[in-house]
Amino acid sequence: MLLPTVLALLLVVAGLGVVGSAQVRVQQAAGAAARELARGAAPPDLATTAGHGATASTRSSGGVAVVTVTRRVELLGFGGLGVTVKGSAAARPEKSEP
């Protein structure tokens, strides 16, 4: 009776680790994309920064570029069982020297 409980607890902890890691990657990807857009450059490849299946959306609000990166994370390989993580970052466009 104790072994199944311990196994279930380990699966929950592993799942939380996977989701936490994906959240950090998505947030870092949003920050990198916002910085590149502020410089006027192309944003970095999301597959390498946020992971496979990540999508990004950009919008401009009050002279500030806002990037939102979203990624679906499947938990422990079970199809259909997962969560969506999202990260956002904003940056003001850099002014170029005359």
N, C-alpha and C positions, 0 to 999 in steps of 0.2 A: 504494500500500500504506500510505503514511503517513496519507493523508486519512481512510480509514475508522477508523483507530486514534484519531486526534485527535477525530473525530466521536463515537466511542464514549466516549472520556474526557469530553468535554463533556456528553454525556447523563448519565453517572454523576454528575458534579459538580452538574448541574442537579437531578437526582433527590435528591441529598443535601441540597441547599438547600431543596427543597420539604418534605422530611421534617423537617428541622431547624426550619423555620418553623412547621410544624404542631405539632411537639412543644412549642414555646414557647407557642403559642396555647392548647393544651390545658392546659398547666400553669397558665397565667395564669387560664384559665376555672375550673379547680378551686379555685384560691386565692380568686377572687372569690366563687364559690358558697359556699365554707366560711365566709368572712367574713360574707356576708349571712345564712346560716343561724345563725351565732353571735349575730347581732343580732336574730334572730327575724323577719327579712324574707324575702320570696320571693327565690330565687336568680335571677341575671340570665339572659337568654335565651341558650342555648348556641349557637344558629345565628349570633349576632352576635359572641360572644366566642371560641368554639372553632372555628367553621366549620360548614358544612353537613354534616349526618349525624352530628354528635356526640351521644353519649348520656352520661348521668350516673347514678351510683348513689350513694346515701348510706347510711351506717350509723353507729350510735352505739356507742362502745366506751369504757367507763370514764368516762362524762361528757364525752367528746370526740366531736364530729361529724366524720366522715371522708367526704370527697367524692372520688369517682374519676370522671374524665371520659375517655371513650374515643372515638377517631375513626379511621376507615379512610381512608387516604390512597392514592389511585390515582397511580401513577407515570407521568407524561408521557402521560396519556390512554389508556394501554393497558389494556383491560378485563381484570380478573383479576390484574393485576400491581400489587401494592401492599403496604403495610405498615400495621399498626395501631399507633397511638401512644396512650399512656396517661399521664395525669398525676393525681396525688393530692395532697390537702391536708387538713389537720386544724385544727380550731379549737375552743376551749372556749366554751361559751355565756356571753355577757356577762350579768352580774347587773344587773338594773334597780335604780335608786335607789328606796327606799321613799317 
